[in-house]
Amino acid sequence: MSSDVAVASGEVTLAWEVTSRQAKHRAEDCAELFSGVPHVQNNLRVRSTTKTVTVPLGNPPDKVAQPHSFERP
């Protein structure tokens, strides 16, 4: 993972990819802990975790689960 942190006039700019929103907010929180940092510009991007799933087309399986109804005694 490469990271880009720039500081100008006390303002910190964060710019790289992270794996979650929690990581994005945590990085900003950590940068704000340094004294003399009046502002953190958080340009971090959350990496998409969407995965492509390939489903074969064709005949359905022999046994498909059917919804059940339950009656009270």
C-alpha positions as CSV (number, residue, x, y, z in Angstrom):
1,M,0.0,0.0,0.0
2,S,1.4,3.4,-0.9
3,S,0.5,6.4,1.1
4,D,0.5,10.1,0.4
5,V,0.6,12.5,3.2
6,A,1.2,16.2,2.5
7,V,1.6,19.0,5.1
8,A,1.2,22.7,4.2
9,S,0.7,25.5,6.7
10,G,-0.2,23.0,9.3
11,E,-2.9,21.4,7.2
12,V,-2.4,17.6,6.7
13,T,-3.7,16.0,3.5
14,L,-4.2,12.2,3.5
15,A,-4.5,10.5,0.1
16,W,-4.4,6.7,-0.4
17,E,-6.7,3.7,-0.5
18,V,-7.9,2.0,2.7
19,T,-10.0,-1.2,3.1
20,S,-12.8,0.2,5.3
21,R,-14.6,3.3,6.4
22,Q,-13.3,2.6,9.9
23,A,-9.7,2.8,8.6
24,K,-10.5,6.0,6.8
25,H,-11.8,7.7,9.9
26,R,-9.1,6.2,12.1
27,A,-6.3,7.7,9.9
28,E,-8.0,11.1,10.2
29,D,-8.3,10.8,13.9
30,C,-4.6,9.9,14.2
31,A,-3.5,12.8,12.1
32,E,-5.5,15.2,14.3
33,L,-3.6,14.0,17.4
34,F,-0.4,15.9,16.3
35,S,0.0,19.3,17.8
36,G,-0.2,22.2,15.4
37,V,-2.6,20.5,13.0
38,P,-5.6,22.8,12.6
39,H,-7.2,20.8,9.8
40,V,-7.0,17.4,8.2
41,Q,-8.1,17.0,4.6
42,N,-9.2,13.4,4.3
43,N,-8.9,12.3,0.7
44,L,-8.7,8.7,1.5
45,R,-10.7,6.3,-0.7
46,V,-12.3,3.1,0.5
47,R,-11.4,0.3,-1.8
48,S,-14.4,-1.5,-3.2
49,T,-14.8,-5.0,-1.9
50,T,-17.5,-5.9,-4.4
51,K,-16.8,-9.4,-5.8
52,T,-18.1,-10.8,-9.0
53,V,-19.8,-14.1,-8.7
54,T,-20.4,-16.3,-11.7
55,V,-23.5,-18.5,-11.5
56,P,-23.8,-21.2,-14.1
57,L,-27.0,-21.2,-16.2
58,G,-28.8,-24.4,-16.9
59,N,-31.2,-26.8,-15.2
60,P,-32.0,-26.1,-11.5
61,P,-30.9,-28.7,-9.0
62,D,-33.2,-31.7,-8.4
63,K,-34.1,-30.8,-4.9
64,V,-34.9,-27.1,-4.3
65,A,-35.8,-26.0,-0.8
66,Q,-39.5,-25.0,-0.7
67,P,-41.0,-22.7,1.8
68,H,-42.6,-24.4,4.8
69,S,-45.7,-23.5,6.6
70,F,-46.1,-24.5,10.2
71,E,-49.4,-25.0,11.9
72,R,-49.9,-24.7,15.6
73,P,-51.4,-27.8,17.4
